[in-house]
Amino acid sequence: MATSTAISGTAFNMNEQISYQSGSVVSKTLIDKKIGTLTLFAFDAGQGLSEHTAPFDAVVQIIDGTAAVTIDGTVQQVQAGEMIIMPANLPHSLKAEVPFKMLLVMIRA
């Protein structure tokens, strides 16, 4: 469990911390602690996270592009500068119709 020491205590641009890779989902953990995580993701077009549930609320902040976020069967388009809270125990998924980057905040409490 750690914090990325390269950026700790220094202002940084989230968009510059992770790059797109063709046909892939890329992730970079910024903080991984018992109480929660901060993880950056970059999704190439056509990529996503399949439907799943989590025992805790999760917050997704889109930092580049647009994501199709499905929560309990309802699809929403979430774009750069917007965020969405995915409630605990409800099925949710994400799909990149165009490349997008996001910050996922998971608090385990």
N, C-alpha and C positions, 0 to 999 in steps of 0.2 A: 504494500500500500504506500503510495507516494504522490508527490507533486512533481510535475515536470520542472526541474531546477533551471532549465535554460530560459524559462520565461517568468519564473517566480520573482515577484517584486519589481517587475519591469512592464511598462505599458507595451502592448502589442496589438497588431491587427489580426483578428481571428482568421480572416479570409486568406491571409498570407501564410498561415501556419500549416495549411494542408493543401495538397494539389490533387487535381483530377487525374485518374488513370483510366485509359480506354477500357471499357467493358468491365469496370470494377467498382467496388465499394472500398474506400480507404478510410481508416479510422486512426485517430491519434488521441490517446488519453492524456488529459491535462492534469486531472486530479483523480486519484483512486484511494478513497479512505473508507473505513467501515461505515460511516454515516452517509456516504454518497460519492457520486462520480461526476466529472465533467469530461465529455468526450466530443471531439470534433469529428465530423464525417464528411466525406466528399463522395457523391454518387454520380456516376456517369449515366447518361440517358438510358432508360430501359432497366436500370438496376433498382433495387429496393430492399426493404425488410419485409418478410412475409408476416402474415397475421399471427399475432401472439398476444398474451396478456402478461402483465407484471403486477406484483403485489403492492407496488407503490406508485404514486403519481409520477409522471415524467413530463418535463418541459422541453419542447423543441423550439429553438430559435433559428429561423432560416437566415443565413448570412450571405447567400448568393443563389440566384435562380429561383425556381418555384418547385414546390413539392405537392403531390397529391397525397393527402393524409386521410386515412379512413379510420374513423373511430366508431365502433359499434354499428357498422354498416353504412355510416354517413360519410361521404367523401367531401373534403374541403381542399381548395387550392390555397396554399400558404406560400407567400412570397417573401423575398429579402426584406428584412426590417420587421417582419411579423413573427409572432410566436404562438404556440398552441399548447395547451395542457392536455395531456393524455391521462384520463383518470385511471386510478388503480382498478384492476380486475375487469376492465372492459377490453374486448379484443380491438387491436389497432394494427395498422400497417402503414408503410410509406412507399411511394413509387416515384421515380424520377422520370417524368415525361420529357424533361430537358435536364441537363446537368444541374445539380444543386449541392450546396454545402449547408451543414447545420451544426449547431451546438446542442448536444443532449445533456440535460441536467437531471440526474436521478438522485433523489434524496430518500434514503432508506430509514425513515423514522415515522 
